C-alpha cells in the first residue's frame, strides 16, 4: 500500500508540474498574441519591462529561499515581495469595470440609491443570481466610499491576493508536512500571472478564490483530525 501511495503521489505531482507549465506557457502566449497585432511597439516595450520586473522579483525570492533564515521570516519576506509586485501592478494598470463587471457595478450604484429592480424578471443579475453578493459588496463600497470606491476595492483585492498566497502556503505545508515546500509554493504564487493581474479586476474571483482555498485547507485539517482556529489560521 505504501508503495502504491508513493507511486501515485509521484505520478500525480509529475502531471501537475506539466499542467502548470502548460498553463503558464498558454497564458504568456495568449497575452502576446492578443497584443502583438494591436500595438506592436508599445507591447514589446511593456513586455520587456514586465519581464525585467518579474525576473527581479524571482531573483529576490530565490535569494530569500536560499538564505539561512527562519521559515516565518522567509514567509514574511515572500509575502512582502508579493505585496510589492501587486502594488506596482495596480499603480500602472488602468482598471475600470468592463463587460459584465460593468453591469454589476452599475447595478451596485442603483442598489446604493435604493433600487432593486436588477434582481427581478429577466435582468442580468436576476438571470445570474450568483452575482448578487458581488452587487451588494460593490454597493456597500460605493456607500462607504462614494468618491474612491474603485480604489478601495483595489485595496481589498490586494489584501485578498496576499491572503491567497498565505493560504496556499498553509495548504502545501499541511499536505507535504514541510515548511520548505510551503514556502516554495508561496513564492510561486507571488509571480503566478492570474493571481497578480486579477488584483486590478473588479470580479467575484478575488473574493471566491481565498474562500475556496480556505475551505480546502479546513477540509485537509478535518481529514487529519486537526482543529483550526479560524481567526489565527493556526491548527492545533
TORDREN-141117 format. One line per field, with one value per atom (N, C-alpha, C): atom name; y, z, x. Coordinates in pm, whole numbers, plus 50000, padded with zeros to 5 digits. Layout:
REM residues N
name = [CA  ...]
c2 = [Y  ...]
c3 = [Z  ...]
c1 = [X  ...]
This chain:
REM residues 236
name = [N  CA  C  N  CA  C  N  CA  C  N  CA  C  N  CA  C  N  CA  C  N  CA  C  N  CA  C  N  CA  C  N  CA  C  N  CA  C  N  CA  C  N  CA  C  N  CA  C  N  CA  C  N  CA  C  N  CA  C  N  CA  C  N  CA  C  N  CA  C  N  CA  C  N  CA  C  N  CA  C  N  CA  C  N  CA  C  N  CA  C  N  CA  C  N  CA  C  N  CA  C  N  CA  C  N  CA  C  N  CA  C  N  CA  C  N  CA  C  N  CA  C  N  CA  C  N  CA  C  N  CA  C  N  CA  C  N  CA  C  N  CA  C  N  CA  C  N  CA  C  N  CA  C  N  CA  C  N  CA  C  N  CA  C  N  CA  C  N  CA  C  N  CA  C  N  CA  C  N  CA  C  N  CA  C  N  CA  C  N  CA  C  N  CA  C  N  CA  C  N  CA  C  N  CA  C  N  CA  C  N  CA  C  N  CA  C  N  CA  C  N  CA  C  N  CA  C  N  CA  C  N  CA  C  N  CA  C  N  CA  C  N  CA  C  N  CA  C  N  CA  C  N  CA  C  N  CA  C  N  CA  C  N  CA  C  N  CA  C  N  CA  C  N  CA  C  N  CA  C  N  CA  C  N  CA  C  N  CA  C  N  CA  C  N  CA  C  N  CA  C  N  CA  C  N  CA  C  N  CA  C  N  CA  C  N  CA  C  N  CA  C  N  CA  C  N  CA  C  N  CA  C  N  CA  C  N  CA  C  N  CA  C  N  CA  C  N  CA  C  N  CA  C  N  CA  C  N  CA  C  N  CA  C  N  CA  C  N  CA  C  N  CA  C  N  CA  C  N  CA  C  N  CA  C  N  CA  C  N  CA  C  N  CA  C  N  CA  C  N  CA  C  N  CA  C  N  CA  C  N  CA  C  N  CA  C  N  CA  C  N  CA  C  N  CA  C  N  CA  C  N  CA  C  N  CA  C  N  CA  C  N  CA  C  N  CA  C  N  CA  C  N  CA  C  N  CA  C  N  CA  C  N  CA  C  N  CA  C  N  CA  C  N  CA  C  N  CA  C  N  CA  C  N  CA  C  N  CA  C  N  CA  C  N  CA  C  N  CA  C  N  CA  C  N  CA  C  N  CA  C  N  CA  C  N  CA  C  N  CA  C  N  CA  C  N  CA  C  N  CA  C  N  CA  C  N  CA  C  N  CA  C  N  CA  C  N  CA  C  N  CA  C  N  CA  C  N  CA  C  N  CA  C  N  CA  C  N  CA  C  N  CA  C  N  CA  C  N  CA  C  N  CA  C  N  CA  C  N  CA  C  N  CA  C  N  CA  C  N  CA  C  N  CA  C  N  CA  C  N  CA  C  N  CA  C  N  CA  C  N  CA  C  N  CA  C  N  CA  C  N  CA  C  N  CA  C  N  CA  C  N  CA  C  N  CA  C  N  CA  C  N  CA  C  N  CA  C  N  CA  C  N  CA  C  N  CA  C  N  CA  C  N  CA  C  N  CA  C  N  CA  C  N  CA  C  N  CA  C  N  CA  C  N  CA  C  N  CA  C  N  CA  C  N  CA  C  N  CA  C  N  CA  C  N  CA  C  N  CA  C  N  CA  C  N  CA  C  N  CA  C  N  CA  C  N  CA  C  N  CA  C  N  CA  C  N  CA  C  N  CA  C  N  CA  C  N  CA  C  N  CA  C  N  CA  C  N  CA  C  N  CA  C  N  CA  C  N  CA  C  N  CA  C  N  CA  C  N  CA  C  N  CA  C  N  CA  C  N  CA  C  N  CA  C  N  CA  C  N  CA  C  N  CA  C  N  CA  C  N  CA  C  N  CA  C]
c2 = [49879  50000  50126  50126  50240  50262  50151  50161  50224  50186  50243  50392  50432  50572  50656  50604  50677  50693  50584  50591  50685  50676  50763  50909  50939  51078  51130  51047  51088  51115  51025  51043  51166  51184  51297  51429  51436  51559  51587  51482  51499  51555  51503  51553  51699  51732  51870  51966  51925  52010  52038  51934  51952  52047  52029  52115  52260  52282  52419  52485  52410  52463  52499  52411  52438  52563  52576  52692  52821  52821  52942  52976  52875  52898  52951  52894  52939  53080  53112  53246  53350  53321  53415  53424  53308  53307  53379  53358  53425  53576  53617  53761  53822  53751  53801  53814  53710  53711  53812  53837  53931  54076  54102  54240  54272  54172  54199  54263  54231  54286  54417  54455  54576  54696  54684  54794  54734  54697  54619  54689  54819  54892  54902  54947  54961  54825  54723  54592  54537  54548  54497  54570  54702  54780  54737  54724  54684  54541  54455  54315  54307  54385  54386  54437  54543  54600  54498  54436  54337  54218  54174  54061  54093  54214  54252  54260  54312  54322  54183  54095  53958  53888  53909  53848  53899  54029  54086  54028  54016  53960  53815  53739  53599  53587  53678  53676  53705  53803  53836  53717  53656  53542  53424  53401  53292  53317  53443  53478  53451  53489  53468  53319  53239  53095  53026  53073  53010  53062  53175  53233  53155  53147  53074  53160  53152  53228  53134  53179  53104  53106  53000  52990  53103  53149  53259  53386  53411  53528  53516  53394  53372  53395  53343  53360  53508  53579  53723  53799  53768  53836  53801  53675  53632  53708  53719  53794  53941  53996  54135  54150  54051  54053  54050  53963  53956  54085  54148  54277  54385  54395  54497  54478  54353  54323  54365  54335  54368  54518  54584  54730  54796  54748  54801  54779  54664  54636  54732  54749  54834  54980  55024  55162  55190  55084  55103  55051  54992  54942  55031  55062  55147  55057  55036  54941  55013  54967  55013  54891  54888  54775  54770  54656  54640  54515  54503  54385  54361  54235  54205  54266  54293  54358  54503  54564  54698  54694  54589  54573  54557  54478  54458  54590  54668  54795  54893  54898  54986  54943  54811  54760  54798  54794  54832  54980  55064  55205  55224  55145  55153  55106  54998  54947  55052  55119  55222  55338  55352  55457  55407  55279  55226  55141  55118  55038  54892  54799  54655  54587  54666  54612  54510  54523  54432  54289  54267  54132  54060  54122  54066  54050  53960  53944  53885  53946  53893  53978  54060  54142  54052  54107  54028  53963  54037  53983  53878  53899  53801  53669  53675  53552  53486  53562  53508  53546  53482  53522  53507  53428  53415  53546  53644  53775  53870  53825  53911  53963  53873  53911  54017  54002  54099  54236  54236  54362  54430  54353  54410  54458  54382  54422  54555  54567  54692  54807  54777  54880  54932  54842  54881  54972  54933  55013  55151  55156  55283  55372  55310  55383  55437  55353  55392  55485  55458  55539  55595  55695  55746  55802  55858  55922  55828  55734  55648  55500  55460  55321  55221  55257  55166  55148  55257  55248  55159  55173  55092  54945  54919  54780  54719  54803  54756  54717  54798  54766  54634  54613  54487  54371  54389  54285  54255  54360  54344  54260  54294  54218  54073  54050  53913  53833  53901  53834  53787  53872  53832  53720  53728  53622  53489  53495  53374  53309  53391  53338  53265  53326  53266  53134  53130  53005  52896  52932  52834  52775  52862  52814  52714  52746  52658  52522  52525  52401  52311  52366  52286  52237  52322  52281  52164  52170  52065  51934  51944  51824  51749  51823  51760  51760  51817  51826  51887  51995  52058  52209  52282  52428  52473  52399  52435  52433  52327  52317  52421  52451  52555  52691  52722  52849  52857  52746  52744  52764  52704  52723  52868  52931  53073  53160  53128  53204  53194  53075  53057  53136  53137  53208  53359  53413  53558  53606  53519  53561  53492  53411  53344  53450  53467  53580  53608  53507  53538  53594  53544  53591  53734  53780  53918  54010  53975  54063  54078  53976  53983  54084  54131  54232  54363  54382  54503  54483  54366  54335  54332  54395  54401  54284  54168  54046  53962  53863  53777  53688  53658  53565  53612  53743  53794  53756  53747  53706  53554  53493  53349  53264  53303  53221  53199  53305  53277  53197  53219  53141  52994  52971  52833  52763  52831  52771  52748  52840  52823  52701  52679  52561  52433  52438  52322  52296  52404  52390  52329  52376  52321  52174  52140  52002  51910  51956  51877  51858  51964  51954  51856  51858  51766  51622  51598  51463  51413  51505  51466  51475  51501  51503  51620  51733  51851  51956  52044  52155  52281  52381  52504  52625  52718  52848  52939  52965  53038  53178  53241  53377  53380  53284  53283  53196  53120  53029  52934  52886  52801  52673  52559  52431  52384  52320  52263  52117]
c3 = [50000  50000  50000  50081  50087  49953  49887  49755  49654  49662  49572  49598  49726  49762  49709  49721  49673  49521  49451  49305  49259  49326  49290  49312  49427  49458  49357  49325  49229  49092  49047  48917  48917  49024  49034  49031  49105  49107  48972  48902  48769  48672  48680  48593  48625  48754  48794  48744  48750  48701  48552  48475  48331  48306  48382  48364  48398  48505  48544  48435  48379  48271  48150  48116  48002  48027  48149  48183  48172  48229  48225  48082  48004  47865  47783  47803  47729  47771  47899  47947  47881  47881  47819  47669  47605  47461  47420  47498  47467  47483  47588  47610  47496  47453  47346  47216  47180  47054  47052  47170  47176  47165  47184  47179  47063  47012  46914  46787  46751  46629  46655  46782  46816  46827  46910  46932  46951  46843  46846  46921  46892  46952  47103  47150  47294  47363  47294  47356  47384  47287  47305  47420  47426  47534  47669  47677  47803  47841  47740  47766  47828  47776  47829  47972  47999  48134  48232  48194  48282  48304  48197  48208  48306  48298  48387  48532  48553  48690  48748  48669  48716  48747  48660  48681  48810  48838  48962  49085  49078  49191  49215  49108  49122  49176  49134  49184  49334  49377  49520  49598  49547  49615  49621  49514  49513  49621  49635  49738  49877  49897  50026  50057  49957  49977  50012  49955  49978  50104  50154  50272  50398  50493  50617  50714  50700  50784  50840  50947  50998  50895  50894  50793  50805  50927  50945  50880  50893  50831  50679  50631  50487  50431  50502  50458  50457  50561  50569  50452  50420  50311  50175  50160  50036  50020  50127  50122  50090  50142  50110  49962  49904  49760  49681  49723  49656  49667  49784  49804  49714  49713  49631  49483  49438  49297  49259  49345  49315  49325  49420  49429  49303  49257  49134  49016  49012  48904  48911  49031  49047  49015  49041  49013  48864  48787  48644  48552  48609  48526  48545  48436  48438  48448  48570  48593  48600  48518  48524  48501  48561  48538  48392  48327  48188  48173  48058  48026  48133  48177  48279  48414  48438  48562  48566  48449  48440  48476  48431  48465  48616  48677  48821  48894  48849  48912  48898  48779  48757  48842  48857  48942  49088  49128  49265  49289  49189  49202  49220  49148  49163  49301  49350  49483  49589  49575  49672  49672  49561  49552  49587  49630  49677  49578  49459  49359  49366  49350  49350  49225  49122  49002  48930  48947  48877  48930  49041  49099  49055  48969  48930  48780  48739  48597  48517  48402  48309  48308  48410  48415  48431  48404  48402  48538  48646  48779  48818  48777  48808  48738  48618  48543  48589  48658  48713  48862  48942  49083  49167  49120  49198  49207  49122  49125  49227  49294  49388  49499  49555  49665  49617  49494  49440  49424  49384  49371  49507  49609  49744  49797  49768  49811  49748  49616  49548  49597  49622  49672  49808  49892  50023  50007  49917  49893  49837  49749  49693  49803  49895  50002  50102  50136  50236  50178  50053  49987  49856  49862  49741  49636  49678  49582  49532  49617  49582  49598  49562  49585  49501  49377  49294  49351  49401  49462  49586  49667  49787  49752  49645  49600  49555  49497  49461  49585  49691  49816  49874  49868  49916  49834  49701  49613  49648  49678  49713  49840  49942  50067  50049  49971  49947  49866  49776  49696  49785  49879  49973  50064  50105  50186  50109  49980  49896  49896  49886  49890  50021  50130  50262  50276  50226  50236  50150  50034  49952  50030  50101  50187  50290  50355  50458  50400  50283  50220  50184  50118  50074  50195  50294  50416  50484  50487  50553  50473  50341  50257  50263  50255  50249  50383  50486  50619  50609  50532  50506  50494  50584  50574  50448  50411  50295  50168  50148  50028  50031  50151  50162  50121  50164  50127  49976  49915  49770  49695  49745  49682  49692  49807  49824  49728  49712  49621  49477  49439  49304  49288  49392  49386  49373  49425  49418  49274  49185  49046  48946  48996  48904  48841  48707  48639  48678  48677  48711  48852  48947  49084  49099  49004  49006  48933  48810  48726  48777  48846  48894  49006  49066  49170  49114  48984  48920  48851  48872  48805  48910  48878  48973  48947  49000  48970  49096  49086  49201  49241  49146  49173  49286  49299  49404  49543  49558  49686  49694  49582  49581  49600  49539  49544  49686  49767  49905  49987  49967  50039  49998  49869  49819  49875  49869  49917  50068  50140  50284  50318  50237  50259  50232  50132  50103  50222  50276  50391  50511  50540  50651  50626  50500  50466  50494  50457  50481  50631  50708  50853  50914  50866  50918  50887  50765  50728  50820  50868  50954  51101  51131  51269  51348  51282  51350  51364  51462  51481  51428  51399  51344  51414  51443  51493  51372  51335  51212  51214  51331  51340  51312  51370  51358  51245  51180  51074  51123  51242  51302  51353  51314  51353  51486  51565  51693  51673]
c1 = [50082  50000  50086  50191  50281  50349  50385  50449  50354  50225  50126  50109  50105  50089  50205  50325  50443  50439  50404  50397  50286  50172  50058  50094  50156  50194  50296  50396  50498  50438  50350  50284  50195  50119  50026  50103  50213  50293  50356  50399  50458  50354  50232  50124  50092  50088  50060  50167  50293  50402  50386  50350  50329  50212  50104  49986  50017  50093  50130  50215  50309  50393  50308  50212  50124  50040  49985  49902  49982  50103  50187  50224  50264  50303  50186  50068  49949  49908  49924  49890  49979  50109  50204  50180  50156  50133  50007  49899  49773  49785  49856  49877  49957  50060  50145  50067  49994  49921  49807  49747  49635  49678  49808  49855  49948  50015  50119  50065  49941  49884  49807  49798  49725  49818  49918  50012  50150  50212  50334  50447  50467  50579  50566  50449  50428  50425  50372  50364  50503  50593  50728  50798  50780  50841  50783  50651  50588  50625  50635  50672  50811  50903  51040  51042  50966  50961  50904  50791  50728  50821  50886  50979  51092  51148  51257  51209  51088  51034  51012  50951  50927  51060  51159  51291  51354  51337  51392  51322  51190  51114  51157  51169  51208  51351  51439  51577  51581  51502  51496  51440  51334  51274  51371  51445  51542  51648  51690  51788  51730  51603  51537  51526  51487  51470  51601  51709  51839  51909  51863  51928  51888  51981  51957  51876  51743  51653  51546  51480  51366  51254  51174  51069  50967  50941  50846  50899  51029  51089  51089  51118  51114  50974  50875  50737  50699  50737  50707  50770  50895  50964  50902  50861  50794  50663  50587  50461  50486  50594  50630  50662  50730  50759  50628  50536  50407  50331  50337  50269  50329  50461  50528  50498  50500  50473  50332  50236  50096  50068  50132  50117  50171  50286  50345  50251  50186  50091  49971  49917  49799  49829  49951  49988  50002  50020  50047  49937  49833  49724  49602  49536  49417  49294  49247  49138  49003  48912  48773  48684  48567  48475  48431  48448  48408  48323  48259  48179  48073  48056  47955  47990  48120  48159  48109  48098  48041  47893  47824  47682  47666  47755  47750  47771  47867  47898  47782  47723  47608  47489  47471  47364  47389  47515  47551  47520  47543  47511  47361  47282  47136  47092  47155  47122  47153  47266  47304  47206  47131  47030  46890  46881  46755  46677  46731  46660  46703  46607  46638  46582  46553  46490  46578  46710  46801  46796  46729  46718  46590  46511  46382  46370  46280  46249  46362  46387  46488  46614  46634  46756  46878  46995  47119  47146  47135  47163  47059  46933  46828  46854  46911  46941  47071  47156  47281  47288  47203  47188  47314  47412  47536  47613  47576  47642  47579  47474  47403  47494  47574  47664  47763  47812  47908  47841  47715  47642  47630  47594  47581  47716  47821  47956  47995  47975  48008  47920  47794  47702  47750  47798  47849  47972  48063  48183  48147  48047  48002  47942  47867  47802  47905  48003  48102  48208  48247  48349  48293  48207  48141  48235  48349  48440  48548  48590  48705  48673  48551  48512  48592  48625  48704  48844  48902  49034  49031  48928  48917  48895  48821  48804  48936  49021  49155  49234  49221  49290  49241  49110  49054  49107  49108  49163  49308  49383  49524  49538  49460  49466  49425  49320  49274  49376  49448  49550  49665  49708  49814  49764  49639  49579  49579  49554  49555  49693  49796  49933  49959  49913  49934  49858  49736  49657  49721  49775  49846  49964  50034  50144  50093  49981  49925  49885  49821  49774  49891  49991  50106  50185  50202  50273  50203  50070  49993  49995  49984  49981  50113  50224  50355  50427  50362  50425  50563  50571  50701  50685  50750  50752  50824  50928  51008  50924  50848  50764  50653  50603  50502  50555  50678  50741  50764  50808  50830  50698  50591  50460  50416  50439  50405  50485  50612  50697  50646  50603  50549  50419  50337  50209  50228  50338  50359  50377  50426  50452  50361  50265  50172  50082  50088  50022  49877  49785  49646  49628  49708  49696  49746  49826  49876  49779  49745  49663  49520  49470  49332  49313  49423  49410  49354  49367  49316  49183  49120  48993  48882  48770  48659  48564  48602  48526  48508  48423  48391  48508  48596  48705  48796  48815  48902  48853  48722  48664  48651  48615  48588  48714  48825  48945  48997  49016  49063  48963  48833  48732  48738  48754  48763  48888  49002  49126  49121  49058  49046  48959  48854  48770  48849  48937  49023  49117  49172  49262  49189  49069  48991  48957  48926  48894  49013  49132  49253  49275  49254  49272  49173  49049  48947  48986  49036  49078  49190  49271  49383  49348  49221  49177  49229  49256  49307  49198  49216  49125  49190  49105  49158  49100  49185  49143  49125  49000  48972  49033  49035  49087  49236  49308  49453  49505  49417  49459  49567  49548  49652  49590  49648  49590  49649  49562  49605  49644]
